[in-house]
Every structure is written in structure tokens, then in C-alpha cells.
Amino acid sequence: MKGDAEQRSMTDDRPVLRARGLVRAFNGIRAVDAVDLSVSAGEILGVIGPNGAGKSTLFNLLAGELLPTAGTIELLGERVERAPAATRLAQGMGRTFQIPRPFGALSVLENVMLGAQDHAGERVFANWLAPSRVHAAERDAKARAMELLAFMKLAPLAREPARVLSIGQRKLLELARVMMAAPRVVLLDEPMAGVHPVLVETLSERIAALAREGTTFLLVEHQLSLIAAVCQRVLVMAAGRVLVSGSPAAVLADPRVAEAYLGGVTT
């Protein structure tokens, strides 16, 4: 664990990820309509809302899967709203998917190692001109991958093909692979969907532990009990807009939130 002074410096109020006036229109209909958000280092921000509220569209805008109609996105102070997802990954943003798709024929360890960025062995001539450097990078990547697998409680399965993993284990594997890139912020798309309750607890603990070390998380999730337990702040969307934001207790007690869910607000 990091020292208290360093930990405080990593969890100050400076935004790691910020969106301002974010809009995405489809055939004139605004699925995301003038959304502002800001997330600080080490914070876990939950995004909730009824079906059709615009959560997935917002998530895809932040991740670089969609381009905004209007508005800005800043990652670590740099404008990225026109940058593709691969560029955002290189700049410090990782993401997971609601349905993880590991390379089933590869081992669990090999899947995690694929997440390493700027590996020396990926350069065309490095394997011939600097084989010792490539071998060292491979050794370091393997060691880091094993650390992450141990952290995710998957180390006993390191040599197994990824296809044998359960849904929950695949989500832990996907998070480990994302963390291989050492991201500053991670977007989690319904991380607990379809996961056994025992692994929900494990995954929640791992996310919280990574946040304590300074990684920022933004997660879209339908399990409100999980949102209340894990997130410091919650943003509620309805009809493409931010309906309310605040602490989980305040948000879940807000009558506007109950009305949005029970009223079936859609875009």
C-alpha cells in the first residue's frame, strides 16, 4: 500500500476525466443531452438510470466508441473527444465490456499479458536487433500479469485456457487485462451482470482496492445495492440528461429517482 501522503496526493479533487456539454444525437434525437461530469483520482462514480436513459451512449462517448455531436471530453487535462479508443487507452483510459470475450484458446496468463502496452517485441526489428531487451520485457510482463492474477484470485487458473472460466472469472480476467496497461481511469460496463454473488463480492473488493491505490472508476451498473456499497458518488440519468447526482444515500432517497425508474422514462 502507498503511504498516506502519496495516497492523499492521488485522491485530490483534480479531475482525471471531465465531460462538458456532451451531446450525442441520432436522427435529431438527443440520446445524450448536455451532460457534464467530473471524476477525481481514486474516485468510483456510478452511473444509473432506467432503460433508455442514455447511459450506454454516454459510456461509449467517453470510451471513444462514438463521437459527440457537441461538447468536450478531457482525460488528464487533454482534449480527447475526437480521439479513437486506442489513443485513449494509450493516454490512460481503459474499459471493460458487459459481455467479456477473452481469447478462449489462449491461457488465462496469456490473455492478461495481451494487455501490456508498448511491448518491445511488437516492434518490427526489435526481435533481431535487441533480443535481450525483448526477453526482459516479456519476463517483466509475465511477472506483472501473475501479480494481477494473484490480486484477482485467478493465479491457480493461470495455465488454463480462458474458455473454462465462468462469467465472473472472465470479468476478473478482463479487469486484470485492462490493468496491465496501467490506466489512470477505467470505464466498467455492468461489471456485475450475470456474476455469481461470491464473485460479485470479490470483484467489488478488487475495484475498491484499486481505487484506494489511485485508479479512477466510472461504472454503469443496474444493481443499486452494489452502487450504494462501492461508489462514492452516483449520477442518475433520465431522457439523456443528468437528473441528479450526489452521494449514494442522497441519490437513492431522492423521489425524482424513484419516479424516473417507476415512470419508465426513456429517450
MIVO-388077 format. One record per residue (C-alpha): y, z, x; residue in three letters. Coordinates in nm, 3 decimals. Last residue first. Layout:
% residues N
<<Y Z X> 'ALA'>;
...
//
This chain:
% residues 267
<<0.853 -2.473 -3.515> 'THR'>;
<<0.668 -2.195 -3.696> 'THR'>;
<<0.741 -1.856 -3.851> 'VAL'>;
<<0.428 -1.721 -4.015> 'GLY'>;
<<0.603 -1.459 -4.225> 'GLY'>;
<<0.365 -1.188 -4.111> 'LEU'>;
<<0.430 -1.260 -3.745> 'TYR'>;
<<0.806 -1.314 -3.773> 'ALA'>;
<<0.846 -1.026 -4.018> 'GLU'>;
<<0.659 -0.788 -3.788> 'ALA'>;
<<0.888 -0.890 -3.502> 'VAL'>;
<<1.203 -0.854 -3.712> 'ARG'>;
<<1.092 -0.503 -3.809> 'PRO'>;
<<1.127 -0.390 -3.444> 'ASP'>;
<<0.859 -0.131 -3.357> 'ALA'>;
<<0.669 -0.375 -3.134> 'LEU'>;
<<0.989 -0.460 -2.949> 'VAL'>;
<<1.100 -0.102 -2.891> 'ALA'>;
<<0.761 0.013 -2.767> 'ALA'>;
<<0.709 -0.294 -2.548> 'PRO'>;
<<1.051 -0.252 -2.384> 'SER'>;
<<1.310 -0.517 -2.462> 'GLY'>;
<<1.346 -0.865 -2.605> 'SER'>;
<<1.421 -1.006 -2.949> 'VAL'>;
<<1.403 -1.336 -3.138> 'LEU'>;
<<1.423 -1.566 -2.837> 'VAL'>;
<<1.428 -1.915 -2.983> 'ARG'>;
<<1.172 -2.190 -3.041> 'GLY'>;
<<1.106 -2.102 -3.405> 'ALA'>;
<<1.015 -1.746 -3.309> 'ALA'>;
<<0.986 -1.599 -2.960> 'MET'>;
<<0.944 -1.235 -2.858> 'VAL'>;
<<1.020 -1.130 -2.501> 'LEU'>;
<<0.847 -0.816 -2.375> 'VAL'>;
<<0.940 -0.589 -2.089> 'ARG'>;
<<0.750 -0.353 -1.858> 'GLN'>;
<<0.421 -0.520 -1.944> 'CYS'>;
<<0.070 -0.380 -1.897> 'VAL'>;
<<-0.016 -0.141 -2.182> 'ALA'>;
<<0.206 -0.283 -2.456> 'ALA'>;
<<0.110 -0.640 -2.373> 'ILE'>;
<<-0.257 -0.539 -2.375> 'LEU'>;
<<-0.222 -0.381 -2.719> 'SER'>;
<<-0.040 -0.693 -2.836> 'LEU'>;
<<-0.336 -0.916 -2.754> 'GLN'>;
<<-0.188 -1.263 -2.810> 'HIS'>;
<<-0.080 -1.324 -2.450> 'GLU'>;
<<0.170 -1.535 -2.261> 'VAL'>;
<<0.225 -1.381 -1.921> 'LEU'>;
<<0.507 -1.373 -1.670> 'LEU'>;
<<0.413 -1.197 -1.351> 'PHE'>;
<<0.610 -1.104 -1.039> 'THR'>;
<<0.425 -1.012 -0.721> 'THR'>;
<<0.580 -0.715 -0.538> 'GLY'>;
<<0.289 -0.495 -0.431> 'GLU'>;
<<0.316 -0.298 -0.755> 'ARG'>;
<<0.284 -0.629 -0.938> 'ALA'>;
<<-0.043 -0.697 -0.756> 'LEU'>;
<<-0.177 -0.360 -0.872> 'ALA'>;
<<-0.074 -0.425 -1.233> 'ALA'>;
<<-0.245 -0.764 -1.233> 'ILE'>;
<<-0.560 -0.615 -1.080> 'ARG'>;
<<-0.570 -0.331 -1.334> 'GLU'>;
<<-0.532 -0.572 -1.625> 'SER'>;
<<-0.811 -0.792 -1.489> 'LEU'>;
<<-1.044 -0.496 -1.454> 'THR'>;
<<-0.963 -0.365 -1.802> 'GLU'>;
<<-1.013 -0.708 -1.956> 'VAL'>;
<<-1.337 -0.727 -1.756> 'LEU'>;
<<-1.480 -0.433 -1.949> 'VAL'>;
<<-1.343 -0.570 -2.277> 'PRO'>;
<<-1.526 -0.904 -2.230> 'HIS'>;
<<-1.281 -1.194 -2.189> 'VAL'>;
<<-1.237 -1.466 -2.454> 'GLY'>;
<<-0.859 -1.475 -2.412> 'ALA'>;
<<-0.747 -1.211 -2.161> 'MET'>;
<<-0.539 -1.430 -1.930> 'PRO'>;
<<-0.350 -1.600 -2.215> 'GLU'>;
<<-0.158 -1.831 -1.978> 'ASP'>;
<<-0.054 -1.631 -1.672> 'LEU'>;
<<0.251 -1.752 -1.480> 'LEU'>;
<<0.261 -1.611 -1.128> 'VAL'>;
<<0.572 -1.533 -0.924> 'VAL'>;
<<0.610 -1.475 -0.550> 'ARG'>;
<<0.304 -1.680 -0.470> 'PRO'>;
<<0.082 -1.608 -0.168> 'ALA'>;
<<-0.112 -1.938 -0.198> 'ALA'>;
<<-0.441 -1.747 -0.188> 'MET'>;
<<-0.308 -1.554 -0.489> 'MET'>;
<<-0.374 -1.856 -0.711> 'VAL'>;
<<-0.739 -1.865 -0.600> 'ARG'>;
<<-0.779 -1.492 -0.670> 'ALA'>;
<<-0.627 -1.537 -1.017> 'LEU'>;
<<-0.870 -1.822 -1.087> 'GLU'>;
<<-1.164 -1.610 -0.971> 'LEU'>;
<<-1.059 -1.323 -1.198> 'LEU'>;
<<-1.036 -1.574 -1.483> 'LYS'>;
<<-1.377 -1.711 -1.395> 'ARG'>;
<<-1.519 -1.359 -1.397> 'GLN'>;
<<-1.388 -1.307 -1.749> 'GLY'>;
<<-1.534 -1.635 -1.871> 'ILE'>;
<<-1.870 -1.554 -1.712> 'SER'>;
<<-1.961 -1.690 -1.370> 'LEU'>;
<<-2.272 -1.898 -1.301> 'VAL'>;
<<-2.074 -2.224 -1.262> 'ARG'>;
<<-1.891 -2.082 -0.961> 'ALA'>;
<<-2.196 -2.132 -0.741> 'PRO'>;
<<-2.299 -1.802 -0.579> 'GLU'>;
<<-2.201 -1.722 -0.221> 'ARG'>;
<<-1.907 -1.496 -0.310> 'ALA'>;
<<-2.086 -1.325 -0.600> 'LEU'>;
<<-2.108 -0.979 -0.440> 'PRO'>;
<<-1.736 -1.015 -0.350> 'ALA'>;
<<-1.624 -1.054 -0.712> 'LEU'>;
<<-1.459 -0.716 -0.762> 'LYS'>;
<<-1.113 -0.881 -0.781> 'MET'>;
<<-0.999 -0.696 -0.468> 'PHE'>;
<<-1.328 -0.784 -0.298> 'ALA'>;
<<-1.273 -1.147 -0.389> 'LEU'>;
<<-0.918 -1.128 -0.256> 'LEU'>;
<<-1.032 -0.984 0.075> 'GLU'>;
<<-1.305 -1.249 0.096> 'MET'>;
<<-1.046 -1.523 0.046> 'ALA'>;
<<-0.828 -1.374 0.321> 'ARG'>;
<<-1.119 -1.372 0.564> 'ALA'>;
<<-1.213 -1.730 0.473> 'LYS'>;
<<-0.855 -1.847 0.515> 'ALA'>;
<<-0.831 -1.678 0.855> 'ASP'>;
<<-1.154 -1.841 0.975> 'ARG'>;
<<-1.045 -2.183 0.849> 'GLU'>;
<<-0.708 -2.143 1.020> 'ALA'>;
<<-0.883 -2.047 1.343> 'ALA'>;
<<-1.117 -2.346 1.316> 'HIS'>;
<<-0.821 -2.581 1.259> 'VAL'>;
<<-0.636 -2.434 1.555> 'ARG'>;
<<-0.944 -2.478 1.775> 'SER'>;
<<-0.981 -2.838 1.656> 'PRO'>;
<<-0.629 -2.934 1.764> 'ALA'>;
<<-0.614 -3.309 1.831> 'LEU'>;
<<-0.927 -3.424 1.650> 'TRP'>;
<<-0.924 -3.202 1.339> 'ASN'>;
<<-0.544 -3.205 1.340> 'ALA'>;
<<-0.518 -3.583 1.312> 'PHE'>;
<<-0.496 -3.625 0.934> 'VAL'>;
<<-0.355 -3.287 0.838> 'ARG'>;
<<-0.565 -3.101 0.581> 'GLU'>;
<<-0.741 -2.901 0.853> 'GLY'>;
<<-0.419 -2.716 0.934> 'ALA'>;
<<-0.405 -2.565 0.585> 'HIS'>;
<<-0.060 -2.592 0.425> 'ASP'>;
<<-0.154 -2.380 0.124> 'GLN'>;
<<-0.479 -2.192 0.063> 'ALA'>;
<<-0.601 -2.220 -0.298> 'GLY'>;
<<-0.913 -2.413 -0.202> 'LEU'>;
<<-1.033 -2.098 -0.025> 'MET'>;
<<-1.084 -1.933 -0.363> 'VAL'>;
<<-1.317 -2.206 -0.484> 'ASN'>;
<<-1.509 -2.197 -0.155> 'GLU'>;
<<-1.573 -1.824 -0.199> 'LEU'>;
<<-1.704 -1.869 -0.554> 'VAL'>;
<<-1.936 -2.138 -0.422> 'SER'>;
<<-1.883 -2.501 -0.508> 'LEU'>;
<<-2.091 -2.675 -0.774> 'ALA'>;
<<-1.884 -2.533 -1.060> 'GLY'>;
<<-1.543 -2.632 -0.930> 'PHE'>;
<<-1.348 -2.382 -1.139> 'PRO'>;
<<-1.206 -2.474 -1.479> 'ARG'>;
<<-1.022 -2.178 -1.627> 'PRO'>;
<<-0.941 -2.204 -2.001> 'ILE'>;
<<-0.608 -2.033 -2.071> 'GLN'>;
<<-0.475 -2.163 -1.740> 'PHE'>;
<<-0.339 -1.986 -1.435> 'THR'>;
<<-0.009 -2.039 -1.259> 'ARG'>;
<<0.153 -2.010 -0.919> 'GLY'>;
<<0.520 -2.021 -0.819> 'MET'>;
<<0.632 -1.972 -0.458> 'GLY'>;
<<0.813 -2.282 -0.333> 'GLN'>;
<<0.489 -2.465 -0.252> 'ALA'>;
<<0.369 -2.396 -0.605> 'LEU'>;
<<0.699 -2.524 -0.744> 'ARG'>;
<<0.653 -2.846 -0.548> 'THR'>;
<<0.305 -2.893 -0.690> 'ALA'>;
<<0.434 -2.832 -1.046> 'ALA'>;
<<0.692 -3.110 -1.021> 'PRO'>;
<<1.061 -3.030 -0.952> 'ALA'>;
<<1.318 -3.124 -1.216> 'ARG'>;
<<1.380 -2.766 -1.338> 'GLU'>;
<<1.358 -2.635 -0.981> 'VAL'>;
<<1.705 -2.500 -0.896> 'ARG'>;
<<1.675 -2.253 -0.608> 'GLU'>;
<<1.761 -1.882 -0.635> 'GLY'>;
<<1.405 -1.761 -0.584> 'LEU'>;
<<1.296 -1.999 -0.860> 'LEU'>;
<<1.582 -2.113 -1.082> 'GLU'>;
<<1.533 -2.303 -1.407> 'ILE'>;
<<1.818 -2.484 -1.579> 'THR'>;
<<1.903 -2.612 -1.924> 'GLY'>;
<<1.857 -2.935 -2.119> 'ALA'>;
<<1.580 -3.168 -2.235> 'THR'>;
<<1.350 -2.977 -2.004> 'PRO'>;
<<1.076 -3.147 -1.801> 'LEU'>;
<<0.717 -3.053 -1.882> 'LEU'>;
<<0.424 -2.947 -1.661> 'GLU'>;
<<0.665 -2.783 -1.421> 'GLY'>;
<<0.539 -2.427 -1.465> 'ALA'>;
<<0.859 -2.302 -1.631> 'LEU'>;
<<0.860 -2.593 -1.876> 'LEU'>;
<<0.490 -2.547 -1.944> 'ASN'>;
<<0.543 -2.180 -2.027> 'PHE'>;
<<0.831 -2.258 -2.260> 'LEU'>;
<<0.617 -2.518 -2.439> 'THR'>;
<<0.332 -2.271 -2.467> 'SER'>;
<<0.556 -2.001 -2.614> 'LYS'>;
<<0.736 -2.227 -2.862> 'GLY'>;
<<0.691 -2.019 -3.178> 'ALA'>;
<<0.420 -2.248 -3.315> 'GLY'>;
<<0.171 -1.965 -3.360> 'ASN'>;
<<0.349 -1.633 -3.386> 'PRO'>;
<<0.527 -1.474 -3.089> 'GLY'>;
<<0.465 -1.315 -2.752> 'ILE'>;
<<0.595 -1.346 -2.398> 'VAL'>;
<<0.515 -1.055 -2.163> 'GLY'>;
<<0.717 -0.983 -1.853> 'LEU'>;
<<0.549 -0.805 -1.561> 'ILE'>;
<<0.803 -0.709 -1.295> 'GLU'>;
<<0.733 -0.691 -0.921> 'GLY'>;
<<1.039 -0.897 -0.832> 'ALA'>;
<<1.269 -0.947 -1.128> 'SER'>;
<<1.231 -1.175 -1.431> 'VAL'>;
<<1.517 -1.347 -1.615> 'SER'>;
<<1.509 -1.529 -1.946> 'LEU'>;
<<1.738 -1.753 -2.149> 'ASP'>;
<<1.612 -1.988 -2.421> 'VAL'>;
<<1.845 -2.245 -2.577> 'ALA'>;
<<1.588 -2.394 -2.820> 'ASP'>;
<<1.230 -2.451 -2.717> 'VAL'>;
<<1.028 -2.660 -2.963> 'ALA'>;
<<1.355 -2.834 -3.056> 'ARG'>;
<<1.277 -3.115 -3.300> 'ILE'>;
<<1.456 -3.444 -3.224> 'GLY'>;
<<1.139 -3.638 -3.155> 'ASN'>;
<<1.018 -3.358 -2.925> 'PHE'>;
<<1.297 -3.140 -2.788> 'ALA'>;
<<1.283 -2.900 -2.496> 'ARG'>;
<<1.578 -2.670 -2.433> 'VAL'>;
<<1.642 -2.402 -2.171> 'LEU'>;
<<1.990 -2.252 -2.186> 'GLY'>;
<<1.928 -2.050 -1.872> 'ARG'>;
<<1.596 -1.981 -1.704> 'ALA'>;
<<1.551 -1.733 -1.421> 'ARG'>;
<<1.261 -1.650 -1.190> 'LEU'>;
<<1.281 -1.413 -0.895> 'VAL'>;
<<1.576 -1.233 -1.047> 'PRO'>;
<<1.745 -0.960 -0.842> 'ARG'>;
<<1.687 -0.627 -1.015> 'ASP'>;
<<1.502 -0.452 -0.734> 'ASP'>;
<<1.123 -0.445 -0.708> 'THR'>;
<<1.065 -0.570 -0.354> 'MET'>;
<<1.329 -0.348 -0.195> 'SER'>;
<<1.188 -0.046 -0.378> 'ARG'>;
<<0.842 -0.121 -0.235> 'GLN'>;
<<0.982 -0.151 0.115> 'GLU'>;
<<1.148 0.189 0.089> 'ALA'>;
<<0.839 0.347 -0.069> 'ASP'>;
<<0.599 0.216 0.195> 'GLY'>;
<<0.355 -0.061 0.106> 'LYS'>;
<<0.000 0.000 0.000> 'MET'>;
//
